């Protein structure tokens, strides 16, 4: 009698399954996790450098967008039943309910932003591919270590077709809100 070797069965999670894990106490209510393509990833602790840059970006974005977008900071977006990432920022289309009744989806997103010092490679690969596959028109990665911003544009099924690297001396604007200008020198000051 010969044994048949099988690959172990993988059981991808869904948003509903994660909600059950939270409700049943299997995951702590304050668990810092992201659901990406059915896999649950721990979100690393946020250090002071990351926090400082997020605070600076938040202050500038809120003032700069006015009523032309909703600035969502460090909260989930629902790209599918199996992908609910938690970007540092999402600029969302204005809605009367301010997304009270449902998480923002891909069709609501004008721009996603990640700030990274310890997760640069993950954000540049896994997250960028995820965002591109779901048609997010533009994704910015603030790389604290290199003091630059990667602007990812032209989403497609295999990733973004265009990546522009911006130095800390440049001024950048998102495609969906061209009047919004962010001076990177002011943001990276002191890093």
C-alpha positions, 0 to 999 in steps of 0.5 A: 500500500503506497501513501499518496502525498498531498499538499496540506489544504489551506483555509483562506479567511474571509472578513466574516471569519475574522469578525467571528474570531474577534467576537469569540475572543480568539483575536483580541478586540484591539488586535492589530491585523490586516486581512490580505488575500485571505491571510491574516497578517500582524501589523507591527507596532508603530514607532515614534518616527512612523507616528511623527510622519503620519501626524505630519501627513494627516495635518497637511492632508486635512487642511489641503483637501478641505471638502474635496475628499475625506481623509481616513487615517489608519483604518480599514478599507474593504477591497474584497471579502478576503482583503481588508487592509489598513493603510495609513491613509485613504483619501476617499470620495466625499459621501454624506454618511462619511462611511458610517454604514460600510467600509470604503471600497476600491471605488471610493478610494482616490489615493492610498498612502503607506508610511514605512520604516520596517515594512518597506518591502512588504508595502512595496510588493504585497500591498502594491500588488493588492492595491493595483489588482483592485484598481486603486488608481494611485498608491504612495509609499513614504519610505522613511529610511530613504526619505523618499516617496514612491508614487505608484500609478497605472494599476493592472492585474500584475501590479502598477505599470508606473512607479515614480520615485520622488526625493524629499525636495519635491512637491507631489500631487495625486492624479485624482486631486491635482490641486493638492500639493504636498511639499515633501521637504516639510514632511521629511524635515528632521528625519 
